Amino acid sequence: MLSSPALDANWLSKWLFFGQASDKKRPMDEISDTKQIENWRDFMLIADDKLRAIVRAIVAAAGSVGEEPRFVADNLVYANLTGHDSHGVGMLPRYIACIKTGELAINQHAEIVVDNGPIIVVDGNAGYGQVIGGEAMAMGIERARQYGVCVMAVRRSFHLCRIGSWGEQCARAGMISMHHVNMVGIRGAVAPFRGTDGRFTTNPYCCVIPETGNNPMTVLDMATTVMPHGKVRVAKNKGERLPKGVLLDSNGRPTTDPNDLFSEPAGVLLPLGEHKGYALALITSYWRVC
């Protein structure tokens, strides 16, 4: 099934980025075959319900069953709709590629492996973050209702996508959540303060506060870098330059070319707020080993 041309990661990447590329607009119905989208720098408008259906079909074709295709599709498209293309459907080519390599395991569920009442460790079994994140947060909410607080560590989940989604889930239950996020098993893409070599991932921090009678939900969801890795990828696919102060090339020199982050040897992202973002990324890394 994964040998199908529709699931080739390179073709899929071109297809999905096609809708993000420039100011030219063509409706989806005009695209009848792959030959018409060779110039993926054109722009295509897709209704969100149609895009969800496409993503569901791709995820199901890769072997996911039950509600998993819907969870993945809803989460990715919602990220696009809220302006976070870095965490939207552009992630899907990477997902399919990782299914092929075994880095992403389909049809997995969150499992509590350490249970100390309000303190739990949840194993994601390398499953889709859209499934593991939602299930783990539901477990945390239940424990917080029972004990008044929950401290939860989630390990071995695949990409959890936009962390704010899980904070919002908690806020809808009337609770505050804070998230320190780290990634393991991949090359560091962030330089420490005054450094030029990659030592960290983007180590996001998130805090979400429920709405009140007078105020909407408050969501802080940020990378500890000047710009998230995914937004550099989006700029690369659009052929855009980056602002100054975002990136160093492989020689440690400032650059505005997003391609430098994906070259070999690769450049590095810079921490947000110089030493302050570096310190926050460092603390987030410490949380991982606590």
C-alpha positions as CSV (number, residue, x, y, z in Angstrom):
1,M,0.0,0.0,0.0
2,L,2.8,2.4,0.8
3,S,4.3,1.9,-2.6
4,S,1.4,3.7,-4.2
5,P,2.4,6.8,-6.2
6,A,0.0,8.8,-4.1
7,L,2.1,8.0,-1.0
8,D,5.5,8.8,-2.4
9,A,6.9,11.3,0.0
10,N,8.6,13.5,-2.6
11,W,5.5,13.8,-4.8
12,L,3.4,14.3,-1.7
13,S,5.6,17.1,-0.4
14,K,5.3,18.9,-3.8
15,W,1.5,18.5,-3.8
16,L,0.9,19.7,-0.2
17,F,3.2,22.7,-0.5
18,F,1.5,23.7,-3.7
19,G,-1.3,25.4,-1.7
20,Q,1.1,27.6,0.2
21,A,3.4,29.1,-2.5
22,S,2.5,32.4,-4.1
23,D,-0.3,34.8,-4.9
24,K,-1.7,33.0,-8.0
25,K,-5.0,31.4,-7.3
26,R,-6.7,28.4,-8.9
27,P,-9.7,26.5,-7.5
28,M,-9.2,22.9,-6.6
29,D,-11.6,21.6,-9.3
30,E,-9.3,22.9,-12.0
31,I,-6.5,20.5,-10.9
32,S,-7.3,17.2,-12.6
33,D,-3.9,15.4,-12.6
34,T,-0.4,15.6,-11.4
35,K,0.9,17.1,-14.6
36,Q,-1.0,20.3,-13.8
37,I,0.8,20.8,-10.5
38,E,4.4,20.4,-11.7
39,N,4.8,24.1,-11.1
40,W,4.0,23.9,-7.4
41,R,4.8,27.6,-6.9
42,D,1.3,28.4,-8.2
43,F,-1.3,28.9,-5.5
44,M,-4.3,26.7,-5.0
45,L,-7.3,27.5,-2.7
46,I,-8.8,24.4,-1.0
47,A,-11.9,24.4,1.2
48,D,-11.0,23.2,4.7
49,D,-13.5,20.3,4.5
50,K,-12.0,19.1,1.3
51,L,-8.5,19.3,2.7
52,R,-9.6,17.3,5.7
53,A,-11.0,14.6,3.5
54,I,-7.8,14.5,1.5
55,V,-5.6,14.2,4.6
56,R,-7.9,11.5,6.0
57,A,-7.7,9.5,2.8
58,I,-3.9,9.7,2.8
59,V,-3.6,8.7,6.4
60,A,-6.0,5.8,6.0
61,A,-4.1,4.7,2.8
62,A,-1.0,4.5,5.0
63,G,-2.8,2.0,7.2
64,S,-4.5,4.0,10.0
65,V,-7.9,2.8,11.0
66,G,-10.7,3.9,13.2
67,E,-10.6,7.6,14.3
68,E,-6.9,8.0,13.7
69,P,-7.2,9.5,10.2
70,R,-9.8,12.0,11.5
71,F,-7.7,13.0,14.5
72,V,-4.7,13.7,12.3
73,A,-6.6,15.5,9.6
74,D,-8.5,17.8,12.0
75,N,-5.4,18.7,13.9
76,L,-3.3,19.5,10.9
77,V,-5.9,21.5,9.1
78,Y,-6.8,23.4,12.2
79,A,-3.2,24.5,12.5
80,N,-3.4,25.9,9.0
81,L,-6.7,27.6,9.7
82,T,-5.2,29.3,12.8
83,G,-2.3,30.6,10.7
84,H,0.3,28.1,11.7
85,D,1.3,26.6,8.3
86,S,4.5,25.3,9.9
87,H,2.4,22.8,11.9
88,G,-0.3,22.1,9.2
89,V,-0.7,19.8,6.3
90,G,2.9,20.5,5.3
91,M,3.9,18.0,8.0
92,L,2.2,15.1,6.2
93,P,5.0,14.2,3.8
94,R,7.3,13.8,6.8
95,Y,4.7,11.6,8.5
96,I,4.4,9.3,5.6
97,A,8.2,9.0,5.2
98,C,8.5,8.1,8.9
99,I,5.9,5.4,8.6
100,K,8.0,3.9,5.9
101,T,11.1,4.0,8.1
102,G,9.3,2.8,11.2
103,E,9.9,6.0,13.1
104,L,6.1,6.5,13.2
105,A,3.9,3.6,14.3
106,I,0.3,3.7,13.2
107,N,-2.7,2.8,15.3
108,Q,-1.0,3.2,18.7
109,H,-2.4,4.6,21.9
110,A,-1.2,6.4,25.0
111,E,-0.3,4.1,27.9
112,I,0.4,4.9,31.6
113,V,3.7,3.2,32.5
114,V,4.4,5.0,35.8
115,D,1.5,5.7,38.1
116,N,1.9,7.6,41.3
117,G,-1.5,9.2,41.6
118,P,-1.1,12.8,40.5
119,I,2.3,12.0,38.9
120,I,2.2,9.8,35.8
121,V,4.4,8.9,32.9
122,V,2.7,8.2,29.6
123,D,4.3,6.2,26.8
124,G,3.2,7.0,23.3
125,N,4.5,3.9,21.6
126,A,5.8,6.1,18.8
127,G,2.3,6.8,17.7
128,Y,0.8,9.8,16.0
129,G,1.0,12.8,18.3
130,Q,-2.5,13.8,17.3
131,V,-3.7,10.6,19.0
132,I,-1.2,10.4,21.8
133,G,-1.4,14.1,22.7
134,G,-5.2,14.0,23.0
135,E,-5.3,10.8,25.0
136,A,-2.5,11.9,27.3
137,M,-4.2,15.2,28.0
138,A,-7.4,13.4,28.8
139,M,-5.6,11.3,31.3
140,G,-4.0,14.4,32.9
141,I,-7.3,16.2,33.1
142,E,-8.9,13.2,34.9
143,R,-6.0,13.0,37.4
144,A,-6.2,16.8,38.0
145,R,-9.9,16.5,38.8
146,Q,-9.2,13.6,41.1
147,Y,-6.1,15.1,42.9
148,G,-6.3,18.8,42.3
149,V,-3.1,18.7,40.2
150,C,-1.4,16.4,37.7
151,V,2.3,16.3,36.7
152,M,2.6,14.2,33.6
153,A,5.5,13.3,31.4
154,V,4.9,12.0,27.9
155,R,7.6,9.9,26.3
156,R,8.0,8.2,22.9
157,S,5.3,10.1,21.1
158,F,5.8,11.0,17.5
159,H,5.5,14.7,16.5
160,L,2.9,16.3,18.8
161,C,2.2,19.0,16.3
162,R,0.9,22.3,17.7
163,I,1.3,22.1,21.5
164,G,-1.3,24.8,22.0
165,S,-4.0,22.3,20.8
166,W,-3.4,20.2,24.0
167,G,-3.3,23.2,26.2
168,E,-6.6,24.4,24.7
169,Q,-8.1,20.9,25.4
170,C,-7.2,21.3,29.0
171,A,-8.5,24.9,29.1
172,R,-11.9,23.8,27.8
173,A,-12.0,21.5,30.8
174,G,-11.5,24.6,33.0
175,M,-7.9,24.0,33.9
176,I,-4.5,25.7,33.4
177,S,-1.7,23.8,31.7
178,M,2.0,24.4,31.2
179,H,4.1,22.4,28.7
180,H,7.8,22.0,28.4
181,V,8.6,20.1,25.2
182,N,11.8,18.5,24.0
183,M,12.7,16.2,21.1
184,V,15.2,13.3,21.2
185,G,16.9,11.3,18.5
186,I,17.3,14.1,16.0
187,R,20.1,16.4,15.2
188,G,20.3,19.7,17.2
189,A,19.2,22.6,15.0
190,V,19.6,25.4,17.6
191,A,22.8,27.1,18.7
192,P,23.3,28.0,22.3
193,F,23.8,31.7,23.1
194,R,27.1,32.9,21.5
195,G,27.5,29.4,19.9
196,T,27.4,28.4,16.3
197,D,26.8,24.6,16.5
198,G,23.4,22.9,16.9
199,R,22.9,21.7,20.5
200,F,19.2,21.9,21.0
201,T,15.9,21.4,19.3
202,T,13.4,24.3,19.3
203,N,12.1,23.2,22.7
204,P,8.7,24.8,22.7
205,Y,7.0,26.2,25.8
206,C,3.3,26.5,26.1
207,C,0.9,27.8,28.8
208,V,-2.9,28.0,28.3
209,I,-5.4,29.7,30.7
210,P,-9.2,29.1,30.4
211,E,-11.6,31.7,29.4
212,T,-13.5,33.7,32.0
213,G,-16.7,35.7,31.9
214,N,-14.7,38.7,30.7
215,N,-11.8,37.3,28.9
216,P,-11.2,34.8,26.1
217,M,-8.9,31.8,26.5
218,T,-5.2,32.9,26.8
219,V,-2.8,30.9,24.7
220,L,1.0,31.2,24.8
221,D,2.6,28.6,22.5
222,M,6.1,29.4,21.3
223,A,9.4,27.9,20.3
224,T,12.4,29.0,22.3
225,T,14.0,30.2,19.0
226,V,13.6,33.4,17.1
227,M,11.6,31.5,14.5
228,P,10.3,27.9,14.7
229,H,11.9,25.3,12.5
230,G,8.7,24.8,10.6
231,K,8.3,28.4,9.7
232,V,11.8,28.4,8.1
233,R,10.6,25.4,6.1
234,V,7.5,27.3,4.9
235,A,9.7,30.3,3.9
236,K,12.0,27.9,2.0
237,N,9.0,26.4,0.1
238,K,7.7,29.8,-0.7
239,G,11.1,31.1,-1.9
240,E,11.1,33.8,0.7
241,R,14.0,35.3,2.6
242,L,14.1,35.3,6.4
243,P,14.4,38.3,8.7
244,K,17.9,39.1,10.0
245,G,18.8,37.4,13.3
246,V,17.0,34.1,12.7
247,L,19.7,31.8,11.3
248,L,23.4,31.1,11.0
249,D,24.8,29.2,8.1
250,S,27.1,26.2,8.5
251,N,30.1,28.5,8.9
252,G,28.5,30.4,11.7
253,R,27.7,33.5,9.7
254,P,24.4,35.3,9.7
255,T,22.2,34.4,6.8
256,T,18.7,35.2,5.6
257,D,18.5,32.2,3.2
258,P,16.2,29.5,4.7
259,N,17.9,26.8,2.5
260,D,20.9,27.1,4.8
261,L,19.0,25.3,7.6
262,F,18.4,22.3,5.3
263,S,21.8,22.1,3.6
264,E,24.6,19.7,4.4
265,P,26.3,20.7,6.6
266,A,23.3,22.5,8.0
267,G,23.0,25.9,9.5
268,V,21.4,26.6,12.9
269,L,18.6,28.6,14.4
270,L,19.2,31.3,17.0
271,P,17.6,31.3,20.5
272,L,14.8,33.8,21.2
273,G,16.0,36.8,23.2
274,E,19.7,35.7,23.1
275,H,20.7,34.3,26.6
276,K,17.1,34.3,27.8
277,G,15.8,32.0,25.1
278,Y,18.9,29.8,25.5
279,A,18.2,29.6,29.3
280,L,14.6,28.6,28.7
281,A,15.6,25.9,26.2
282,L,18.2,24.6,28.6
283,I,15.7,24.3,31.4
284,T,13.2,22.6,29.1
285,S,15.9,20.1,28.3
286,Y,16.5,19.5,32.0
287,W,12.8,18.7,32.4
288,R,13.2,15.8,30.0
289,V,15.7,14.0,32.2
290,C,14.1,14.7,35.6
